[in-house]
Amino acid sequence: SLRSSTAEQKALSEHLRRKGAVFYGAWWCPACFKQKYLFGKEAVRTLPYVECDKSEAGRERCKAAGIRAFPTWVMGKNRVEGLQTIEELKRWSRFPGS
């Protein structure tokens, strides 16, 4: 089960949401579960997450965004595919102090 989030994990989750980042994933994807796990229990709830494979609306949204791999993070014109560490996400999103 997910551990409690640290202050840093919560701050990063909020920062990603504020920057307009989107985390695209699928419920059956092990790397997506690992990605969520890196944020802990509380921060995962505020992640800007889009489920790509539970509903037609989700599938359409992910198709429109050109998602080819899970997880994929998109922020404006920037996109990264595959599992990202907290440090990588901090650098990618220009988290203050990273």
Phi and psi in degrees as GROMACS dihedral restraints (atoms count N, CA, C in turn):
[ dihedral_restraints ]
;  ai    aj    ak    al  type     phi  dphi    fc
    3     4     5     6     1   -69.9    20    10
    4     5     6     7     1   140.3    20    10
    6     7     8     9     1   -79.8    20    10
    7     8     9    10     1   164.3    20    10
    9    10    11    12     1   -65.5    20    10
   10    11    12    13     1   146.5    20    10
   12    13    14    15     1   -79.0    20    10
   13    14    15    16     1   147.1    20    10
   15    16    17    18     1   -83.2    20    10
   16    17    18    19     1   167.6    20    10
   18    19    20    21     1   -59.6    20    10
   19    20    21    22     1   -38.4    20    10
   21    22    23    24     1   -65.1    20    10
   22    23    24    25     1   -43.5    20    10
   24    25    26    27     1   -61.2    20    10
   25    26    27    28     1   -43.0    20    10
   27    28    29    30     1   -64.9    20    10
   28    29    30    31     1   -43.0    20    10
   30    31    32    33     1   -63.0    20    10
   31    32    33    34     1   -41.1    20    10
   33    34    35    36     1   -66.8    20    10
   34    35    36    37     1   -41.6    20    10
   36    37    38    39     1   -59.3    20    10
   37    38    39    40     1   -45.6    20    10
   39    40    41    42     1   -64.3    20    10
   40    41    42    43     1   -42.3    20    10
   42    43    44    45     1   -60.7    20    10
   43    44    45    46     1   -45.9    20    10
   45    46    47    48     1   -60.6    20    10
   46    47    48    49     1   -43.0    20    10
   48    49    50    51     1   -63.2    20    10
   49    50    51    52     1   -46.1    20    10
   51    52    53    54     1   -62.5    20    10
   52    53    54    55     1   -35.5    20    10
   54    55    56    57     1   -77.7    20    10
   55    56    57    58     1    -5.7    20    10
   57    58    59    60     1    82.4    20    10
   58    59    60    61     1    17.9    20    10
   60    61    62    63     1   -70.6    20    10
   61    62    63    64     1   150.1    20    10
   63    64    65    66     1  -132.2    20    10
   64    65    66    67     1   133.6    20    10
   66    67    68    69     1  -103.8    20    10
   67    68    69    70     1   111.5    20    10
   69    70    71    72     1   -97.6    20    10
   70    71    72    73     1   131.1    20    10
   72    73    74    75     1  -152.3    20    10
   73    74    75    76     1  -176.2    20    10
   75    76    77    78     1  -137.3    20    10
   76    77    78    79     1   144.3    20    10
   78    79    80    81     1   -59.0    20    10
   79    80    81    82     1   -28.0    20    10
   81    82    83    84     1   -92.0    20    10
   82    83    84    85     1     1.6    20    10
   84    85    86    87     1   -90.4    20    10
   85    86    87    88     1   114.1    20    10
   87    88    89    90     1   -60.2    20    10
   88    89    90    91     1   -37.2    20    10
   90    91    92    93     1   -66.5    20    10
   91    92    93    94     1   -31.8    20    10
   93    94    95    96     1   -68.1    20    10
   94    95    96    97     1   -39.8    20    10
   96    97    98    99     1   -62.9    20    10
   97    98    99   100     1   -43.4    20    10
   99   100   101   102     1   -62.4    20    10
  100   101   102   103     1   -39.9    20    10
  102   103   104   105     1   -60.0    20    10
  103   104   105   106     1   -46.3    20    10
  105   106   107   108     1   -63.6    20    10
  106   107   108   109     1   -40.5    20    10
  108   109   110   111     1   -58.4    20    10
  109   110   111   112     1   -34.8    20    10
  111   112   113   114     1   -64.1    20    10
  112   113   114   115     1   -18.9    20    10
  114   115   116   117     1   -95.5    20    10
  115   116   117   118     1   -16.2    20    10
  117   118   119   120     1    79.2    20    10
  118   119   120   121     1   175.2    20    10
  120   121   122   123     1   -63.7    20    10
  121   122   123   124     1   -46.3    20    10
  123   124   125   126     1   -81.2    20    10
  124   125   126   127     1   -43.8    20    10
  126   127   128   129     1   -65.9    20    10
  127   128   129   130     1   -29.7    20    10
  129   130   131   132     1   -64.1    20    10
  130   131   132   133     1   -28.0    20    10
  132   133   134   135     1   -70.5    20    10
  133   134   135   136     1   -24.5    20    10
  135   136   137   138     1  -101.1    20    10
  136   137   138   139     1     0.7    20    10
  138   139   140   141     1   -62.9    20    10
  139   140   141   142     1   140.4    20    10
  141   142   143   144     1   -78.9    20    10
  142   143   144   145     1    74.2    20    10
  144   145   146   147     1   -97.8    20    10
  145   146   147   148     1   136.3    20    10
  147   148   149   150     1  -119.0    20    10
  148   149   150   151     1   122.2    20    10
  150   151   152   153     1   -83.5    20    10
  151   152   153   154     1   120.2    20    10
  153   154   155   156     1   -92.8    20    10
  154   155   156   157     1    -6.8    20    10
  156   157   158   159     1  -140.3    20    10
  157   158   159   160     1    31.9    20    10
  159   160   161   162     1  -112.6    20    10
  160   161   162   163     1   -23.4    20    10
  162   163   164   165     1  -140.6    20    10
  163   164   165   166     1   160.4    20    10
  165   166   167   168     1   -61.7    20    10
  166   167   168   169     1   -40.4    20    10
  168   169   170   171     1   -60.5    20    10
  169   170   171   172     1   -43.5    20    10
  171   172   173   174     1   -64.4    20    10
  172   173   174   175     1   -44.2    20    10
  174   175   176   177     1   -60.9    20    10
  175   176   177   178     1   -42.9    20    10
  177   178   179   180     1   -63.7    20    10
  178   179   180   181     1   -43.9    20    10
  180   181   182   183     1   -61.8    20    10
  181   182   183   184     1   -41.1    20    10
  183   184   185   186     1   -72.5    20    10
  184   185   186   187     1   -36.4    20    10
  186   187   188   189     1   -64.2    20    10
  187   188   189   190     1   -44.5    20    10
  189   190   191   192     1   -61.8    20    10
  190   191   192   193     1   -33.0    20    10
  192   193   194   195     1   -83.7    20    10
  193   194   195   196     1    -2.8    20    10
  195   196   197   198     1    70.1    20    10
  196   197   198   199     1    33.5    20    10
  198   199   200   201     1   -75.0    20    10
  199   200   201   202     1   123.1    20    10
  201   202   203   204     1  -115.2    20    10
  202   203   204   205     1   -15.1    20    10
  204   205   206   207     1  -143.8    20    10
  205   206   207   208     1   153.9    20    10
  207   208   209   210     1  -119.9    20    10
  208   209   210   211     1   141.2    20    10
  210   211   212   213     1   -75.1    20    10
  211   212   213   214     1   155.9    20    10
  213   214   215   216     1  -127.2    20    10
  214   215   216   217     1   132.9    20    10
  216   217   218   219     1  -106.5    20    10
  217   218   219   220     1   132.2    20    10
  219   220   221   222     1  -127.9    20    10
  220   221   222   223     1   133.3    20    10
  222   223   224   225     1  -143.3    20    10
  223   224   225   226     1   102.3    20    10
  225   226   227   228     1    62.0    20    10
  226   227   228   229     1  -124.5    20    10
  228   229   230   231     1   -88.8    20    10
  229   230   231   232     1    -6.1    20    10
  231   232   233   234     1   -89.9    20    10
  232   233   234   235     1   134.8    20    10
  234   235   236   237     1  -142.5    20    10
  235   236   237   238     1   142.6    20    10
  237   238   239   240     1  -130.5    20    10
  238   239   240   241     1   138.5    20    10
  240   241   242   243     1  -110.7    20    10
  241   242   243   244     1   147.5    20    10
  243   244   245   246     1    93.2    20    10
  244   245   246   247     1   169.5    20    10
  246   247   248   249     1   -61.0    20    10
  247   248   249   250     1   126.7    20    10
  249   250   251   252     1  -110.9    20    10
  250   251   252   253     1   137.9    20    10
  252   253   254   255     1   -74.5    20    10
  253   254   255   256     1   165.3    20    10
  255   256   257   258     1   -57.6    20    10
  256   257   258   259     1   -44.0    20    10
  258   259   260   261     1   -61.3    20    10
  259   260   261   262     1   -43.3    20    10
  261   262   263   264     1   -63.1    20    10
  262   263   264   265     1   -41.5    20    10
  264   265   266   267     1   -67.0    20    10
  265   266   267   268     1   -35.4    20    10
  267   268   269   270     1   -64.2    20    10
  268   269   270   271     1   -45.0    20    10
  270   271   272   273     1   -65.7    20    10
  271   272   273   274     1   -47.1    20    10
  273   274   275   276     1   -58.6    20    10
  274   275   276   277     1   -39.7    20    10
  276   277   278   279     1   -95.6    20    10
  277   278   279   280     1     3.7    20    10
  279   280   281   282     1    55.4    20    10
  280   281   282   283     1    50.7    20    10
  282   283   284   285     1   -63.4    20    10
  283   284   285   286     1   132.9    20    10
  285   286   287   288     1   -53.5    20    10
  286   287   288   289     1   130.7    20    10
  288   289   290   291     1    86.8    20    10
  289   290   291   292     1     4.9    20    10
